[in-house]
Amino acid sequence: MQYKITSYNEEETIELAQNIESEKFPNMVICLEGDLGSGKTLFTKAFAKAMQVADNITSPTFNIIKEYEGELKLFHIDAYRLSEVKQDLGIPEYFKKRGITIIEWSDLIEDILPKNRLVIKFRIIDEETRGIIIVPYGDKYIDLCEKVL
């Protein structure tokens, strides 16, 4: 099962993130895929703001993992630079810390992702427009999609 939507501007992508955040739960894993500039970090910033995270969210490319305090802990992972070291970083441990984990470039570490997760794929259509495919894996994520999409 997958859901296809079109975001015609940044505000619609922000609204999508806020809607998904409204149904958050501990140990939630959101996997973001898409080219540079497609909306992954924008989505993460909007999700974090809705979670009452006060810090400025930036792409953690050089840190790989950033942790933020909010209604729940937010673990922001950027897998862009990862290769064979992913097991040594303890990434799977973040999936059990009772927070929310958002992973940019998640397709690069697919072999260590949890079975149950929400995958959001961003595709650039033009300067403002994005095609977004949302794929839920697991009952909690299917229920979430049914509620907000």
C-alpha positions as CSV (number, residue, x, y, z in Angstrom):
1,M,0.0,0.0,0.0
2,Q,1.2,3.5,-0.8
3,Y,-0.1,7.0,-0.9
4,K,0.7,9.5,-3.6
5,I,0.3,13.2,-3.0
6,T,1.5,16.3,-4.7
7,S,2.9,19.2,-2.7
8,Y,2.6,22.5,-4.7
9,N,4.7,24.6,-2.3
10,E,6.7,24.4,1.0
11,E,3.6,25.2,3.1
12,E,1.9,22.0,1.9
13,T,5.1,20.0,2.8
14,I,5.1,21.7,6.2
15,E,1.4,20.8,6.7
16,L,2.1,17.2,5.8
17,A,4.9,17.0,8.4
18,Q,2.6,18.6,11.0
19,N,-0.2,16.2,10.3
20,I,2.1,13.2,10.6
21,E,3.6,14.6,13.8
22,S,0.1,14.9,15.3
23,E,-0.1,11.1,15.3
24,K,3.5,10.5,16.6
25,F,4.3,7.7,19.0
26,P,7.4,6.5,20.9
27,N,9.9,4.6,18.7
28,M,8.4,6.0,15.5
29,V,10.8,5.7,12.6
30,I,10.4,8.0,9.5
31,C,12.6,7.3,6.5
32,L,13.1,10.1,4.0
33,E,14.3,9.6,0.5
34,G,14.9,12.0,-2.4
35,D,17.4,14.0,-4.2
36,L,19.2,17.1,-2.7
37,G,16.7,19.9,-2.3
38,S,13.6,17.7,-2.6
39,G,12.2,18.6,0.8
40,K,13.7,16.1,3.3
41,T,15.1,18.7,5.7
42,L,12.1,21.0,5.3
43,F,9.9,18.1,6.4
44,T,12.2,17.3,9.3
45,K,12.2,21.0,10.4
46,A,8.4,21.2,10.3
47,F,8.0,17.9,12.2
48,A,10.5,19.1,14.9
49,K,8.7,22.5,15.3
50,A,5.4,20.7,15.7
51,M,7.1,18.6,18.4
52,Q,8.1,21.8,20.3
53,V,11.8,21.4,19.5
54,A,13.3,24.8,20.2
55,D,16.6,24.2,18.5
56,N,17.3,25.1,14.9
57,I,17.2,21.9,12.8
58,T,20.0,21.6,10.3
59,S,21.0,18.7,8.1
60,P,23.3,16.5,10.2
61,T,25.5,15.6,7.3
62,F,28.8,16.2,9.1
63,N,27.6,14.9,12.5
64,I,25.5,12.0,11.0
65,I,23.2,11.9,14.1
66,K,21.8,14.9,16.1
67,E,19.5,14.7,19.1
68,Y,16.9,17.3,20.1
69,E,14.7,17.7,23.1
70,G,10.9,18.2,22.4
71,E,7.7,16.5,23.4
72,L,9.7,13.3,22.8
73,K,13.4,13.1,21.9
74,L,14.0,13.6,18.2
75,F,16.9,11.7,16.6
76,H,17.8,13.2,13.2
77,I,20.1,10.9,11.2
78,D,21.6,11.7,7.8
79,A,22.8,8.6,6.1
80,Y,24.3,10.3,3.1
81,R,27.9,9.7,4.0
82,L,27.5,6.3,5.6
83,S,29.0,3.1,4.0
84,E,30.2,0.1,5.9
85,V,30.5,1.8,9.3
86,K,26.7,2.0,9.9
87,Q,26.7,-1.0,12.3
88,D,29.4,0.6,14.4
89,L,27.4,3.8,14.9
90,G,24.7,2.0,16.8
91,I,21.9,3.4,14.6
92,P,19.5,0.5,15.3
93,E,19.7,1.5,19.0
94,Y,18.0,4.8,18.3
95,F,14.9,2.9,17.1
96,K,14.3,1.7,20.7
97,K,15.0,4.9,22.7
98,R,11.3,5.8,22.9
99,G,11.8,8.9,20.8
100,I,11.2,9.7,17.1
101,T,13.8,8.9,14.6
102,I,13.9,10.7,11.2
103,I,16.4,9.4,8.7
104,E,17.4,11.3,5.6
105,W,18.8,9.2,2.8
106,S,17.4,6.1,4.5
107,D,17.6,4.0,1.3
108,L,21.4,4.0,1.9
109,I,21.1,2.0,5.1
110,E,18.0,0.0,4.2
111,D,19.5,-3.2,5.6
112,I,19.5,-2.0,9.2
113,L,16.1,-0.2,9.1
114,P,13.4,-1.7,11.3
115,K,10.7,-3.7,9.7
116,N,8.0,-1.3,10.8
117,R,8.5,2.3,9.6
118,L,7.1,5.1,7.5
119,V,8.9,5.7,4.2
120,I,8.4,9.1,2.5
121,K,9.9,9.5,-1.0
122,F,10.3,13.1,-2.4
123,R,10.5,13.7,-6.1
124,I,11.2,17.2,-7.6
125,I,8.7,18.0,-10.3
126,D,9.6,21.7,-10.6
127,E,11.0,24.5,-8.5
128,E,8.0,24.5,-6.1
129,T,6.2,21.2,-6.7
130,R,7.1,17.8,-5.2
131,G,5.6,14.4,-5.8
132,I,5.5,12.5,-2.5
133,I,5.0,8.8,-2.1
134,I,4.3,7.6,1.4
135,V,4.7,3.9,2.2
136,P,3.7,2.6,5.6
137,Y,5.2,-0.7,6.9
138,G,3.3,-2.1,9.9
139,D,-0.1,-1.6,11.4
140,K,0.7,1.6,13.4
141,Y,2.0,3.3,10.3
142,I,-1.0,2.1,8.2
143,D,-3.3,3.5,10.8
144,L,-1.4,6.8,10.9
145,C,-1.7,7.2,7.2
146,E,-5.4,6.4,7.3
147,K,-5.9,9.2,9.8
148,V,-3.9,11.9,8.2
149,L,-3.8,11.4,4.5
